[in-house]
Amino acid sequence: MARRKRKGIQRGWHITAAARISVFTPIELALWHDIRAADLVMYPQYPIAGYFVDFASPAAKVCVECDGSQWHQDAEKDVIRQRNIEAKGWTMYRITGRDCKTDSDSETGAKSAARAFIDRIAANH
């Protein structure tokens, strides 16, 4: 998976502070910080197969869904959606809203659940 360049900002995926307010739910914003900290190039609210996924890397054909309790109450609908997206050659990862909002442990140096999740995705793609 592509990582963003340290020098300069790649145009097209940078999101301003004002835009974050309307683009992200609280759990998506928490995960976005971990995606940025890992230097991954992922686009928020990316369209795939007639659906919008929370985050996607089109180059790697990887997408991430933050499963917050209020949005993912119809499990059958989510399964159909995921099958349709994966049928287009994408790999979908899911993370719970609770894990999106965990913090790193500064005393032990342990990564947050979300950061460990993002690091695993980066290592696999």
N, C-alpha and C positions, 0 to 999 in steps of 0.2 A: 504494500500500500504506500502511496506517495506521502511523503512528509513535506511540510511547507518549508520553504527556504528561510534561513535565518536572516539573511540580508534582504530587506524590502518585503513587501507584502504582495503575494500573488493576487492580481486583480480578479474579480469575479466571485470570490467566495468570502471576502472580508465582510463582516457584519458590524455596522456601527452600533453604538450603545443605544441610540434611539430606536433602531430597528429591532433590537433584542426584546424590547418590551412587547411588541405586537407579534413577534415570530414564535417565541418560546413559552411553553408552560414552565412552571417552577422546576419540575424534574428535568425537563429538557435543558433548561438553562444550566442546571447543576452539571449535567453530563457534558454539555458544550464546553464548559471550563476544563474538564478532563480531556476532551478531544483536542482542544487547543494546547493544553499543557504537554500532550504527547506529540505535538507537531504533526497531527494527521490532517490530510486534506479531505474533509467531508462536508457535504452540503446539507443544510437543514431543509426540511420539508421538500424532499426531492420526489418528483413524479416517476412512478414505475408502474406499468401495466394498468393504468387507470386509477391508481391509488397514490397517496402521498405517504412516504415513510419519514420517520423523524429525522434520520441522518443517513446519508449515502455517500459512497465513494464509487462513482461510475467507472473509473479506471479499473478498480479491483472487483467491481460488481458485488459489493458488500453493502448491506444496509443494517441499521440498528433501529429497533423499536423500544421506546421507553414505555413499559406497561404500567401505567398509572391505574389505580383502582376504578376511577370514574369513567375512563375511556374504554376499557377492555372488559366489559361485562358480558359480552356475547362471544363465548369461546368458539362456537361453531363458525361464526362470521370471521373471526380472526384466523382460524385454520384455513378456511377457503381463501382468504386474502393472502395468507402466507404461501399457500400452494400455487396460487396464480403468479405471485412475484417470483418464487423459486423456479417455476416453469419457464420463466424468461432467462434463466441462467444465473440468477442472483442468489447469494447466500444471505440469509437473514439471521441476525442475532437479536435476542430479547434480553432486556434487563428490567428488573422490577423498579418501580418508583422509589421504594425504600432504599435499594442499593444505589440508585442515582444520587441520593442525598447524603450518603455516608461521608464522613470526614476521615482524612488520614490521621494516624496517631503520631503526633509530633514527638512523643517521648520514646517510642520504640522504632520510629521510622517506617512503620507499616503503611502500605498504600491503602487508600480507600477501596471499597469493593468496586466502585465505578472505574477508578484508575486502573486497577488490576484487570478488569474486564476489557477496557480499551487497549491496554498493553497486550493482552492475549490476542485480540483481533489483529492488531498491528503485526504481531509475530507470525500469525497464520497467513497473512495476505501480504 
